[in-house]
């Protein structure tokens, strides 16, 4: 008896689940699933033109290791629905304001298609702070959305670090394929605020461009992207990285002026440990890259030169022990005057020539 009750319950649950899925799928196929481009253009007469504008109000963070950045901005969409036009009476407001839900219902009642969009380089959720929707008597709709989002920065190139210039993007993509909707830029509603809140980078040169890309369904979709450039405040890197590197090199070179080779070895070894610790501190600022940067070339070259001072001083002490102190002094003189200064200058020239010029 118990087994029959269990079997009957499972059969009933299967029936209910099947009925729910069939209803959901039926609701989906009644929407965009069976609404072809030909039907859409026959109803509207042409592809729907949507203007897109993007204003950046704040840059909340730039994470170089994760290669993303946080942004607070305002997104503008302008589109005209002739079916939503109304007669403006004298004394009435020139526009009507709607909430997001009420505007969706208005579009549904008039059998109109919303301009669905996504941020192509968005990571995680987009938090919408406020939405404003205004409809004029001509049927023109202005959609304004203030949002907060974390966006991917896939075009980072640290080859010239820390003298690099990076490019950031905010890409707005249509979710409907070409033929339904075509995005075009709104330059008058695009730009960057005066209080971005970003101290490490100097942001400039915002540009808005439109192009076609592959959408999430594999079809070509219309995209409008806000592109802007960023350069670093190099004073920080000169004072915190380059100047300490120069001091480490001078200390390493200064050990050759000591008469006692044992003292030289001790100081050069301690200086090498300081350099290793300094190298680890710098490496935490960048992701684990598969290519060499300008800073890497400096660090590697200086590490080799600093490490070689330990080996050279050990060799000179060995020559002194075996009774060849005169030869050791002669080699020492050439190292101090010619070899190490030339090595430093040649390494710096190669790094600047290869990475920065």
Secondary structure as the mmCIF struct_conf table of DSSP 4:
data_model
#
loop_
_struct_conf.conf_type_id
_struct_conf.id
_struct_conf.beg_label_comp_id
_struct_conf.beg_label_asym_id
_struct_conf.beg_label_seq_id
_struct_conf.end_label_comp_id
_struct_conf.end_label_asym_id
_struct_conf.end_label_seq_id
HELX_RH_AL_P HELX_RH_AL_P1 UNK A 2 UNK A 30
TURN_TY1_P TURN_TY1_P1 UNK A 31 UNK A 31
HELX_RH_3T_P HELX_RH_3T_P1 UNK A 32 UNK A 34
HELX_RH_AL_P HELX_RH_AL_P2 UNK A 37 UNK A 44
BEND BEND1 UNK A 45 UNK A 46
HELX_LH_PP_P HELX_LH_PP_P1 UNK A 47 UNK A 47
STRN STRN1 UNK A 48 UNK A 63
TURN_TY1_P TURN_TY1_P2 UNK A 64 UNK A 67
STRN STRN2 UNK A 68 UNK A 80
HELX_RH_3T_P HELX_RH_3T_P2 UNK A 82 UNK A 84
HELX_LH_PP_P HELX_LH_PP_P2 UNK A 87 UNK A 89
TURN_TY1_P TURN_TY1_P3 UNK A 90 UNK A 91
BEND BEND2 UNK A 92 UNK A 92
BEND BEND3 UNK A 94 UNK A 94
STRN STRN3 UNK A 95 UNK A 98
HELX_RH_AL_P HELX_RH_AL_P3 UNK A 100 UNK A 109
TURN_TY1_P TURN_TY1_P4 UNK A 110 UNK A 111
STRN STRN4 UNK A 117 UNK A 119
TURN_TY1_P TURN_TY1_P5 UNK A 120 UNK A 121
STRN STRN5 UNK A 122 UNK A 136
TURN_TY1_P TURN_TY1_P6 UNK A 137 UNK A 138
BEND BEND4 UNK A 139 UNK A 139
STRN STRN6 UNK A 140 UNK A 152
TURN_TY1_P TURN_TY1_P7 UNK A 154 UNK A 155
TURN_TY1_P TURN_TY1_P8 UNK A 159 UNK A 162
BEND BEND5 UNK A 163 UNK A 163
STRN STRN7 UNK A 165 UNK A 174
BEND BEND6 UNK A 175 UNK A 176
HELX_LH_PP_P HELX_LH_PP_P3 UNK A 177 UNK A 177
TURN_TY1_P TURN_TY1_P9 UNK A 178 UNK A 180
STRN STRN8 UNK A 181 UNK A 185
HELX_RH_3T_P HELX_RH_3T_P3 UNK A 187 UNK A 189
STRN STRN9 UNK A 191 UNK A 192
BEND BEND7 UNK A 194 UNK A 194
BEND BEND8 UNK A 199 UNK A 200
STRN STRN10 UNK A 201 UNK A 214
TURN_TY1_P TURN_TY1_P10 UNK A 216 UNK A 217
BEND BEND9 UNK A 218 UNK A 219
STRN STRN11 UNK A 220 UNK A 232
HELX_RH_AL_P HELX_RH_AL_P4 UNK A 234 UNK A 237
HELX_RH_PI_P HELX_RH_PI_P1 UNK A 238 UNK A 242
HELX_RH_AL_P HELX_RH_AL_P5 UNK A 243 UNK A 254
HELX_RH_3T_P HELX_RH_3T_P4 UNK A 255 UNK A 257
BEND BEND10 UNK A 259 UNK A 259
HELX_RH_AL_P HELX_RH_AL_P6 UNK A 261 UNK A 283
TURN_TY1_P TURN_TY1_P11 UNK A 284 UNK A 285
BEND BEND11 UNK A 286 UNK A 286
BEND BEND12 UNK A 290 UNK A 291
HELX_RH_AL_P HELX_RH_AL_P7 UNK A 294 UNK A 321
TURN_TY1_P TURN_TY1_P12 UNK A 322 UNK A 323
HELX_RH_AL_P HELX_RH_AL_P8 UNK A 325 UNK A 334
HELX_RH_PI_P HELX_RH_PI_P2 UNK A 335 UNK A 339
HELX_RH_AL_P HELX_RH_AL_P9 UNK A 340 UNK A 351
HELX_RH_PI_P HELX_RH_PI_P3 UNK A 352 UNK A 356
#
